[in-house]
Amino acid sequence: MPGKSYIKFTSVLLILSAIIAIIVYPVAGLLFGKATIDTGEKMGWIFVVICLVYTLAAILQFVAGIKGMKGCNIKEEAADLMKWGKIVLVIALIAGIVNFIGSVMNNESILTSIIGIVLGLIFPALYIYGASLNEKA
């Protein structure tokens, strides 16, 4: 299949980053969220919720990666893989926007956020591109 390499490469990256996120976000949410909540700050609960949402997004990303690894060489799976790629793309875009807003609100460098948005969109786009090549084959 012509898109196999694109899908397989990006699937590996999606799986690896999802595994890291599935470990890091719940731990961060529990540790930093609890520490902040204990000080009486309401931001602690917001941080916990954000970590929970990011963990759920990482699980979806993990599923997309697994589906990509299994279906990268099957034409009939291409449409399904495109849907999963679009889900991951939307998740990456939302995460990028949230990070950008956080950078602006904290008077941090927005360049880092912009680079993060671009990098976060490249891999799902390549995943979708590979699936579209397979669909046309």
Chimera marker file (.cmm) of the C-alpha trace (Angstrom):
<marker_set name="trace">
<marker id="1" x="0.000" y="0.000" z="0.000" r="1" g="1" b="0" radius="0.5"/>
<marker id="2" x="1.372" y="3.428" z="-0.883" r="1" g="1" b="0" radius="0.5"/>
<marker id="3" x="0.531" y="5.070" z="2.475" r="1" g="1" b="0" radius="0.5"/>
<marker id="4" x="1.823" y="2.250" z="4.654" r="1" g="1" b="0" radius="0.5"/>
<marker id="5" x="5.077" y="3.999" z="5.655" r="1" g="1" b="0" radius="0.5"/>
<marker id="6" x="3.321" y="7.247" z="6.589" r="1" g="1" b="0" radius="0.5"/>
<marker id="7" x="0.756" y="5.470" z="8.718" r="1" g="1" b="0" radius="0.5"/>
<marker id="8" x="3.200" y="3.086" z="10.375" r="1" g="1" b="0" radius="0.5"/>
<marker id="9" x="5.747" y="5.826" z="11.225" r="1" g="1" b="0" radius="0.5"/>
<marker id="10" x="3.154" y="8.189" z="12.660" r="1" g="1" b="0" radius="0.5"/>
<marker id="11" x="1.380" y="5.342" z="14.468" r="1" g="1" b="0" radius="0.5"/>
<marker id="12" x="4.571" y="4.466" z="16.321" r="1" g="1" b="0" radius="0.5"/>
<marker id="13" x="4.982" y="8.113" z="17.361" r="1" g="1" b="0" radius="0.5"/>
<marker id="14" x="1.328" y="8.356" z="18.402" r="1" g="1" b="0" radius="0.5"/>
<marker id="15" x="1.613" y="5.209" z="20.514" r="1" g="1" b="0" radius="0.5"/>
<marker id="16" x="4.854" y="6.281" z="22.197" r="1" g="1" b="0" radius="0.5"/>
<marker id="17" x="3.647" y="9.780" z="23.007" r="1" g="1" b="0" radius="0.5"/>
<marker id="18" x="0.287" y="8.429" z="24.193" r="1" g="1" b="0" radius="0.5"/>
<marker id="19" x="1.964" y="5.981" z="26.578" r="1" g="1" b="0" radius="0.5"/>
<marker id="20" x="4.040" y="8.798" z="28.055" r="1" g="1" b="0" radius="0.5"/>
<marker id="21" x="0.971" y="11.032" z="28.366" r="1" g="1" b="0" radius="0.5"/>
<marker id="22" x="-1.145" y="8.265" z="29.915" r="1" g="1" b="0" radius="0.5"/>
<marker id="23" x="1.499" y="7.914" z="32.627" r="1" g="1" b="0" radius="0.5"/>
<marker id="24" x="2.422" y="11.582" z="33.131" r="1" g="1" b="0" radius="0.5"/>
<marker id="25" x="-0.959" y="13.367" z="33.094" r="1" g="1" b="0" radius="0.5"/>
<marker id="26" x="-2.698" y="11.348" z="35.822" r="1" g="1" b="0" radius="0.5"/>
<marker id="27" x="0.383" y="11.537" z="38.048" r="1" g="1" b="0" radius="0.5"/>
<marker id="28" x="0.715" y="15.287" z="37.470" r="1" g="1" b="0" radius="0.5"/>
<marker id="29" x="-2.986" y="15.786" z="38.050" r="1" g="1" b="0" radius="0.5"/>
<marker id="30" x="-2.895" y="13.913" z="41.318" r="1" g="1" b="0" radius="0.5"/>
<marker id="31" x="0.328" y="15.396" z="42.682" r="1" g="1" b="0" radius="0.5"/>
<marker id="32" x="0.203" y="19.010" z="41.540" r="1" g="1" b="0" radius="0.5"/>
<marker id="33" x="-3.577" y="19.209" z="41.647" r="1" g="1" b="0" radius="0.5"/>
<marker id="34" x="-3.729" y="17.958" z="45.234" r="1" g="1" b="0" radius="0.5"/>
<marker id="35" x="-0.897" y="20.249" z="46.294" r="1" g="1" b="0" radius="0.5"/>
<marker id="36" x="-2.687" y="23.231" z="44.776" r="1" g="1" b="0" radius="0.5"/>
<marker id="37" x="-6.074" y="22.228" z="46.186" r="1" g="1" b="0" radius="0.5"/>
<marker id="38" x="-4.516" y="21.869" z="49.649" r="1" g="1" b="0" radius="0.5"/>
<marker id="39" x="-3.456" y="25.528" z="49.491" r="1" g="1" b="0" radius="0.5"/>
<marker id="40" x="-7.067" y="26.558" z="48.894" r="1" g="1" b="0" radius="0.5"/>
<marker id="41" x="-6.570" y="27.570" z="45.262" r="1" g="1" b="0" radius="0.5"/>
<marker id="42" x="-9.428" y="26.811" z="42.883" r="1" g="1" b="0" radius="0.5"/>
<marker id="43" x="-6.914" y="26.365" z="40.058" r="1" g="1" b="0" radius="0.5"/>
<marker id="44" x="-6.045" y="22.949" z="41.481" r="1" g="1" b="0" radius="0.5"/>
<marker id="45" x="-9.384" y="21.523" z="40.363" r="1" g="1" b="0" radius="0.5"/>
<marker id="46" x="-8.997" y="23.082" z="36.933" r="1" g="1" b="0" radius="0.5"/>
<marker id="47" x="-5.551" y="21.502" z="36.642" r="1" g="1" b="0" radius="0.5"/>
<marker id="48" x="-6.963" y="18.101" z="37.627" r="1" g="1" b="0" radius="0.5"/>
<marker id="49" x="-9.735" y="18.399" z="35.029" r="1" g="1" b="0" radius="0.5"/>
<marker id="50" x="-7.257" y="19.447" z="32.326" r="1" g="1" b="0" radius="0.5"/>
<marker id="51" x="-5.032" y="16.474" z="33.169" r="1" g="1" b="0" radius="0.5"/>
<marker id="52" x="-8.047" y="14.175" z="32.982" r="1" g="1" b="0" radius="0.5"/>
<marker id="53" x="-9.058" y="15.561" z="29.587" r="1" g="1" b="0" radius="0.5"/>
<marker id="54" x="-5.481" y="15.237" z="28.287" r="1" g="1" b="0" radius="0.5"/>
<marker id="55" x="-5.378" y="11.634" z="29.564" r="1" g="1" b="0" radius="0.5"/>
<marker id="56" x="-8.594" y="10.815" z="27.694" r="1" g="1" b="0" radius="0.5"/>
<marker id="57" x="-7.153" y="12.471" z="24.575" r="1" g="1" b="0" radius="0.5"/>
<marker id="58" x="-4.003" y="10.362" z="24.947" r="1" g="1" b="0" radius="0.5"/>
<marker id="59" x="-6.122" y="7.213" z="25.132" r="1" g="1" b="0" radius="0.5"/>
<marker id="60" x="-7.823" y="8.164" z="21.857" r="1" g="1" b="0" radius="0.5"/>
<marker id="61" x="-4.414" y="8.855" z="20.360" r="1" g="1" b="0" radius="0.5"/>
<marker id="62" x="-3.211" y="5.443" z="21.544" r="1" g="1" b="0" radius="0.5"/>
<marker id="63" x="-6.214" y="3.750" z="19.902" r="1" g="1" b="0" radius="0.5"/>
<marker id="64" x="-5.506" y="5.615" z="16.640" r="1" g="1" b="0" radius="0.5"/>
<marker id="65" x="-1.901" y="4.452" z="16.764" r="1" g="1" b="0" radius="0.5"/>
<marker id="66" x="-2.862" y="0.814" z="17.348" r="1" g="1" b="0" radius="0.5"/>
<marker id="67" x="-5.460" y="0.943" z="14.574" r="1" g="1" b="0" radius="0.5"/>
<marker id="68" x="-2.850" y="2.484" z="12.276" r="1" g="1" b="0" radius="0.5"/>
<marker id="69" x="-0.340" y="-0.268" z="13.006" r="1" g="1" b="0" radius="0.5"/>
<marker id="70" x="-2.937" y="-2.961" z="12.333" r="1" g="1" b="0" radius="0.5"/>
<marker id="71" x="-4.565" y="-1.362" z="9.285" r="1" g="1" b="0" radius="0.5"/>
<marker id="72" x="-1.663" y="0.388" z="7.550" r="1" g="1" b="0" radius="0.5"/>
<marker id="73" x="-1.541" y="-2.240" z="4.802" r="1" g="1" b="0" radius="0.5"/>
<marker id="74" x="-5.277" y="-2.846" z="4.359" r="1" g="1" b="0" radius="0.5"/>
<marker id="75" x="-7.171" y="-0.729" z="1.828" r="1" g="1" b="0" radius="0.5"/>
<marker id="76" x="-10.531" y="-1.392" z="3.483" r="1" g="1" b="0" radius="0.5"/>
<marker id="77" x="-9.259" y="0.181" z="6.715" r="1" g="1" b="0" radius="0.5"/>
<marker id="78" x="-8.254" y="3.465" z="5.035" r="1" g="1" b="0" radius="0.5"/>
<marker id="79" x="-11.558" y="5.289" z="5.626" r="1" g="1" b="0" radius="0.5"/>
<marker id="80" x="-11.567" y="4.278" z="9.302" r="1" g="1" b="0" radius="0.5"/>
<marker id="81" x="-7.941" y="5.378" z="9.676" r="1" g="1" b="0" radius="0.5"/>
<marker id="82" x="-8.779" y="8.753" z="8.129" r="1" g="1" b="0" radius="0.5"/>
<marker id="83" x="-11.501" y="9.230" z="10.753" r="1" g="1" b="0" radius="0.5"/>
<marker id="84" x="-9.079" y="8.370" z="13.552" r="1" g="1" b="0" radius="0.5"/>
<marker id="85" x="-6.467" y="10.673" z="12.053" r="1" g="1" b="0" radius="0.5"/>
<marker id="86" x="-8.987" y="13.511" z="12.019" r="1" g="1" b="0" radius="0.5"/>
<marker id="87" x="-9.868" y="12.837" z="15.658" r="1" g="1" b="0" radius="0.5"/>
<marker id="88" x="-6.191" y="13.032" z="16.631" r="1" g="1" b="0" radius="0.5"/>
<marker id="89" x="-5.764" y="16.167" z="14.497" r="1" g="1" b="0" radius="0.5"/>
<marker id="90" x="-8.654" y="17.910" z="16.274" r="1" g="1" b="0" radius="0.5"/>
<marker id="91" x="-7.280" y="16.847" z="19.662" r="1" g="1" b="0" radius="0.5"/>
<marker id="92" x="-3.846" y="18.227" z="18.732" r="1" g="1" b="0" radius="0.5"/>
<marker id="93" x="-5.381" y="21.486" z="17.549" r="1" g="1" b="0" radius="0.5"/>
<marker id="94" x="-7.412" y="21.921" z="20.736" r="1" g="1" b="0" radius="0.5"/>
<marker id="95" x="-4.380" y="21.108" z="22.908" r="1" g="1" b="0" radius="0.5"/>
<marker id="96" x="-2.303" y="23.586" z="20.916" r="1" g="1" b="0" radius="0.5"/>
<marker id="97" x="-4.886" y="26.329" z="21.323" r="1" g="1" b="0" radius="0.5"/>
<marker id="98" x="-5.152" y="25.664" z="25.073" r="1" g="1" b="0" radius="0.5"/>
<marker id="99" x="-1.363" y="25.805" z="25.408" r="1" g="1" b="0" radius="0.5"/>
<marker id="100" x="-1.234" y="28.995" z="23.331" r="1" g="1" b="0" radius="0.5"/>
<marker id="101" x="-3.872" y="30.657" z="25.514" r="1" g="1" b="0" radius="0.5"/>
<marker id="102" x="-1.949" y="29.556" z="28.615" r="1" g="1" b="0" radius="0.5"/>
<marker id="103" x="1.236" y="31.085" z="27.212" r="1" g="1" b="0" radius="0.5"/>
<marker id="104" x="-0.512" y="34.372" z="26.476" r="1" g="1" b="0" radius="0.5"/>
<marker id="105" x="-2.161" y="34.495" z="29.906" r="1" g="1" b="0" radius="0.5"/>
<marker id="106" x="1.142" y="33.771" z="31.667" r="1" g="1" b="0" radius="0.5"/>
<marker id="107" x="3.135" y="36.226" z="29.541" r="1" g="1" b="0" radius="0.5"/>
<marker id="108" x="5.320" y="33.387" z="28.261" r="1" g="1" b="0" radius="0.5"/>
<marker id="109" x="6.865" y="33.044" z="24.824" r="1" g="1" b="0" radius="0.5"/>
<marker id="110" x="4.184" y="32.292" z="22.277" r="1" g="1" b="0" radius="0.5"/>
<marker id="111" x="6.824" y="31.039" z="19.833" r="1" g="1" b="0" radius="0.5"/>
<marker id="112" x="7.106" y="27.797" z="21.803" r="1" g="1" b="0" radius="0.5"/>
<marker id="113" x="3.335" y="27.367" z="21.651" r="1" g="1" b="0" radius="0.5"/>
<marker id="114" x="3.255" y="28.008" z="17.911" r="1" g="1" b="0" radius="0.5"/>
<marker id="115" x="6.044" y="25.471" z="17.341" r="1" g="1" b="0" radius="0.5"/>
<marker id="116" x="4.126" y="23.000" z="19.521" r="1" g="1" b="0" radius="0.5"/>
<marker id="117" x="0.950" y="23.534" z="17.484" r="1" g="1" b="0" radius="0.5"/>
<marker id="118" x="2.778" y="23.004" z="14.189" r="1" g="1" b="0" radius="0.5"/>
<marker id="119" x="4.578" y="19.882" z="15.420" r="1" g="1" b="0" radius="0.5"/>
<marker id="120" x="1.377" y="18.567" z="16.979" r="1" g="1" b="0" radius="0.5"/>
<marker id="121" x="-0.445" y="18.857" z="13.652" r="1" g="1" b="0" radius="0.5"/>
<marker id="122" x="2.266" y="17.423" z="11.384" r="1" g="1" b="0" radius="0.5"/>
<marker id="123" x="2.018" y="13.808" z="12.525" r="1" g="1" b="0" radius="0.5"/>
<marker id="124" x="-1.783" y="13.485" z="12.420" r="1" g="1" b="0" radius="0.5"/>
<marker id="125" x="-1.682" y="15.160" z="8.997" r="1" g="1" b="0" radius="0.5"/>
<marker id="126" x="0.847" y="12.576" z="7.765" r="1" g="1" b="0" radius="0.5"/>
<marker id="127" x="-1.329" y="9.805" z="9.226" r="1" g="1" b="0" radius="0.5"/>
<marker id="128" x="-4.347" y="11.146" z="7.302" r="1" g="1" b="0" radius="0.5"/>
<marker id="129" x="-2.243" y="11.579" z="4.152" r="1" g="1" b="0" radius="0.5"/>
<marker id="130" x="-1.090" y="7.958" z="4.348" r="1" g="1" b="0" radius="0.5"/>
<marker id="131" x="-4.656" y="6.762" z="4.840" r="1" g="1" b="0" radius="0.5"/>
<marker id="132" x="-5.806" y="8.815" z="1.843" r="1" g="1" b="0" radius="0.5"/>
<marker id="133" x="-3.049" y="7.252" z="-0.308" r="1" g="1" b="0" radius="0.5"/>
<marker id="134" x="-4.229" y="3.806" z="0.763" r="1" g="1" b="0" radius="0.5"/>
<marker id="135" x="-7.837" y="4.700" z="0.045" r="1" g="1" b="0" radius="0.5"/>
<marker id="136" x="-6.970" y="5.742" z="-3.520" r="1" g="1" b="0" radius="0.5"/>
<marker id="137" x="-4.868" y="2.631" z="-4.179" r="1" g="1" b="0" radius="0.5"/>
<link id1="1" id2="2" r="1" g="1" b="0" radius="0.2"/>
<link id1="2" id2="3" r="1" g="1" b="0" radius="0.2"/>
<link id1="3" id2="4" r="1" g="1" b="0" radius="0.2"/>
<link id1="4" id2="5" r="1" g="1" b="0" radius="0.2"/>
<link id1="5" id2="6" r="1" g="1" b="0" radius="0.2"/>
<link id1="6" id2="7" r="1" g="1" b="0" radius="0.2"/>
<link id1="7" id2="8" r="1" g="1" b="0" radius="0.2"/>
<link id1="8" id2="9" r="1" g="1" b="0" radius="0.2"/>
<link id1="9" id2="10" r="1" g="1" b="0" radius="0.2"/>
<link id1="10" id2="11" r="1" g="1" b="0" radius="0.2"/>
<link id1="11" id2="12" r="1" g="1" b="0" radius="0.2"/>
<link id1="12" id2="13" r="1" g="1" b="0" radius="0.2"/>
<link id1="13" id2="14" r="1" g="1" b="0" radius="0.2"/>
<link id1="14" id2="15" r="1" g="1" b="0" radius="0.2"/>
<link id1="15" id2="16" r="1" g="1" b="0" radius="0.2"/>
<link id1="16" id2="17" r="1" g="1" b="0" radius="0.2"/>
<link id1="17" id2="18" r="1" g="1" b="0" radius="0.2"/>
<link id1="18" id2="19" r="1" g="1" b="0" radius="0.2"/>
<link id1="19" id2="20" r="1" g="1" b="0" radius="0.2"/>
<link id1="20" id2="21" r="1" g="1" b="0" radius="0.2"/>
<link id1="21" id2="22" r="1" g="1" b="0" radius="0.2"/>
<link id1="22" id2="23" r="1" g="1" b="0" radius="0.2"/>
<link id1="23" id2="24" r="1" g="1" b="0" radius="0.2"/>
<link id1="24" id2="25" r="1" g="1" b="0" radius="0.2"/>
<link id1="25" id2="26" r="1" g="1" b="0" radius="0.2"/>
<link id1="26" id2="27" r="1" g="1" b="0" radius="0.2"/>
<link id1="27" id2="28" r="1" g="1" b="0" radius="0.2"/>
<link id1="28" id2="29" r="1" g="1" b="0" radius="0.2"/>
<link id1="29" id2="30" r="1" g="1" b="0" radius="0.2"/>
<link id1="30" id2="31" r="1" g="1" b="0" radius="0.2"/>
<link id1="31" id2="32" r="1" g="1" b="0" radius="0.2"/>
<link id1="32" id2="33" r="1" g="1" b="0" radius="0.2"/>
<link id1="33" id2="34" r="1" g="1" b="0" radius="0.2"/>
<link id1="34" id2="35" r="1" g="1" b="0" radius="0.2"/>
<link id1="35" id2="36" r="1" g="1" b="0" radius="0.2"/>
<link id1="36" id2="37" r="1" g="1" b="0" radius="0.2"/>
<link id1="37" id2="38" r="1" g="1" b="0" radius="0.2"/>
<link id1="38" id2="39" r="1" g="1" b="0" radius="0.2"/>
<link id1="39" id2="40" r="1" g="1" b="0" radius="0.2"/>
<link id1="40" id2="41" r="1" g="1" b="0" radius="0.2"/>
<link id1="41" id2="42" r="1" g="1" b="0" radius="0.2"/>
<link id1="42" id2="43" r="1" g="1" b="0" radius="0.2"/>
<link id1="43" id2="44" r="1" g="1" b="0" radius="0.2"/>
<link id1="44" id2="45" r="1" g="1" b="0" radius="0.2"/>
<link id1="45" id2="46" r="1" g="1" b="0" radius="0.2"/>
<link id1="46" id2="47" r="1" g="1" b="0" radius="0.2"/>
<link id1="47" id2="48" r="1" g="1" b="0" radius="0.2"/>
<link id1="48" id2="49" r="1" g="1" b="0" radius="0.2"/>
<link id1="49" id2="50" r="1" g="1" b="0" radius="0.2"/>
<link id1="50" id2="51" r="1" g="1" b="0" radius="0.2"/>
<link id1="51" id2="52" r="1" g="1" b="0" radius="0.2"/>
<link id1="52" id2="53" r="1" g="1" b="0" radius="0.2"/>
<link id1="53" id2="54" r="1" g="1" b="0" radius="0.2"/>
<link id1="54" id2="55" r="1" g="1" b="0" radius="0.2"/>
<link id1="55" id2="56" r="1" g="1" b="0" radius="0.2"/>
<link id1="56" id2="57" r="1" g="1" b="0" radius="0.2"/>
<link id1="57" id2="58" r="1" g="1" b="0" radius="0.2"/>
<link id1="58" id2="59" r="1" g="1" b="0" radius="0.2"/>
<link id1="59" id2="60" r="1" g="1" b="0" radius="0.2"/>
<link id1="60" id2="61" r="1" g="1" b="0" radius="0.2"/>
<link id1="61" id2="62" r="1" g="1" b="0" radius="0.2"/>
<link id1="62" id2="63" r="1" g="1" b="0" radius="0.2"/>
<link id1="63" id2="64" r="1" g="1" b="0" radius="0.2"/>
<link id1="64" id2="65" r="1" g="1" b="0" radius="0.2"/>
<link id1="65" id2="66" r="1" g="1" b="0" radius="0.2"/>
<link id1="66" id2="67" r="1" g="1" b="0" radius="0.2"/>
<link id1="67" id2="68" r="1" g="1" b="0" radius="0.2"/>
<link id1="68" id2="69" r="1" g="1" b="0" radius="0.2"/>
<link id1="69" id2="70" r="1" g="1" b="0" radius="0.2"/>
<link id1="70" id2="71" r="1" g="1" b="0" radius="0.2"/>
<link id1="71" id2="72" r="1" g="1" b="0" radius="0.2"/>
<link id1="72" id2="73" r="1" g="1" b="0" radius="0.2"/>
<link id1="73" id2="74" r="1" g="1" b="0" radius="0.2"/>
<link id1="74" id2="75" r="1" g="1" b="0" radius="0.2"/>
<link id1="75" id2="76" r="1" g="1" b="0" radius="0.2"/>
<link id1="76" id2="77" r="1" g="1" b="0" radius="0.2"/>
<link id1="77" id2="78" r="1" g="1" b="0" radius="0.2"/>
<link id1="78" id2="79" r="1" g="1" b="0" radius="0.2"/>
<link id1="79" id2="80" r="1" g="1" b="0" radius="0.2"/>
<link id1="80" id2="81" r="1" g="1" b="0" radius="0.2"/>
<link id1="81" id2="82" r="1" g="1" b="0" radius="0.2"/>
<link id1="82" id2="83" r="1" g="1" b="0" radius="0.2"/>
<link id1="83" id2="84" r="1" g="1" b="0" radius="0.2"/>
<link id1="84" id2="85" r="1" g="1" b="0" radius="0.2"/>
<link id1="85" id2="86" r="1" g="1" b="0" radius="0.2"/>
<link id1="86" id2="87" r="1" g="1" b="0" radius="0.2"/>
<link id1="87" id2="88" r="1" g="1" b="0" radius="0.2"/>
<link id1="88" id2="89" r="1" g="1" b="0" radius="0.2"/>
<link id1="89" id2="90" r="1" g="1" b="0" radius="0.2"/>
<link id1="90" id2="91" r="1" g="1" b="0" radius="0.2"/>
<link id1="91" id2="92" r="1" g="1" b="0" radius="0.2"/>
<link id1="92" id2="93" r="1" g="1" b="0" radius="0.2"/>
<link id1="93" id2="94" r="1" g="1" b="0" radius="0.2"/>
<link id1="94" id2="95" r="1" g="1" b="0" radius="0.2"/>
<link id1="95" id2="96" r="1" g="1" b="0" radius="0.2"/>
<link id1="96" id2="97" r="1" g="1" b="0" radius="0.2"/>
<link id1="97" id2="98" r="1" g="1" b="0" radius="0.2"/>
<link id1="98" id2="99" r="1" g="1" b="0" radius="0.2"/>
<link id1="99" id2="100" r="1" g="1" b="0" radius="0.2"/>
<link id1="100" id2="101" r="1" g="1" b="0" radius="0.2"/>
<link id1="101" id2="102" r="1" g="1" b="0" radius="0.2"/>
<link id1="102" id2="103" r="1" g="1" b="0" radius="0.2"/>
<link id1="103" id2="104" r="1" g="1" b="0" radius="0.2"/>
<link id1="104" id2="105" r="1" g="1" b="0" radius="0.2"/>
<link id1="105" id2="106" r="1" g="1" b="0" radius="0.2"/>
<link id1="106" id2="107" r="1" g="1" b="0" radius="0.2"/>
<link id1="107" id2="108" r="1" g="1" b="0" radius="0.2"/>
<link id1="108" id2="109" r="1" g="1" b="0" radius="0.2"/>
<link id1="109" id2="110" r="1" g="1" b="0" radius="0.2"/>
<link id1="110" id2="111" r="1" g="1" b="0" radius="0.2"/>
<link id1="111" id2="112" r="1" g="1" b="0" radius="0.2"/>
<link id1="112" id2="113" r="1" g="1" b="0" radius="0.2"/>
<link id1="113" id2="114" r="1" g="1" b="0" radius="0.2"/>
<link id1="114" id2="115" r="1" g="1" b="0" radius="0.2"/>
<link id1="115" id2="116" r="1" g="1" b="0" radius="0.2"/>
<link id1="116" id2="117" r="1" g="1" b="0" radius="0.2"/>
<link id1="117" id2="118" r="1" g="1" b="0" radius="0.2"/>
<link id1="118" id2="119" r="1" g="1" b="0" radius="0.2"/>
<link id1="119" id2="120" r="1" g="1" b="0" radius="0.2"/>
<link id1="120" id2="121" r="1" g="1" b="0" radius="0.2"/>
<link id1="121" id2="122" r="1" g="1" b="0" radius="0.2"/>
<link id1="122" id2="123" r="1" g="1" b="0" radius="0.2"/>
<link id1="123" id2="124" r="1" g="1" b="0" radius="0.2"/>
<link id1="124" id2="125" r="1" g="1" b="0" radius="0.2"/>
<link id1="125" id2="126" r="1" g="1" b="0" radius="0.2"/>
<link id1="126" id2="127" r="1" g="1" b="0" radius="0.2"/>
<link id1="127" id2="128" r="1" g="1" b="0" radius="0.2"/>
<link id1="128" id2="129" r="1" g="1" b="0" radius="0.2"/>
<link id1="129" id2="130" r="1" g="1" b="0" radius="0.2"/>
<link id1="130" id2="131" r="1" g="1" b="0" radius="0.2"/>
<link id1="131" id2="132" r="1" g="1" b="0" radius="0.2"/>
<link id1="132" id2="133" r="1" g="1" b="0" radius="0.2"/>
<link id1="133" id2="134" r="1" g="1" b="0" radius="0.2"/>
<link id1="134" id2="135" r="1" g="1" b="0" radius="0.2"/>
<link id1="135" id2="136" r="1" g="1" b="0" radius="0.2"/>
<link id1="136" id2="137" r="1" g="1" b="0" radius="0.2"/>
</marker_set>
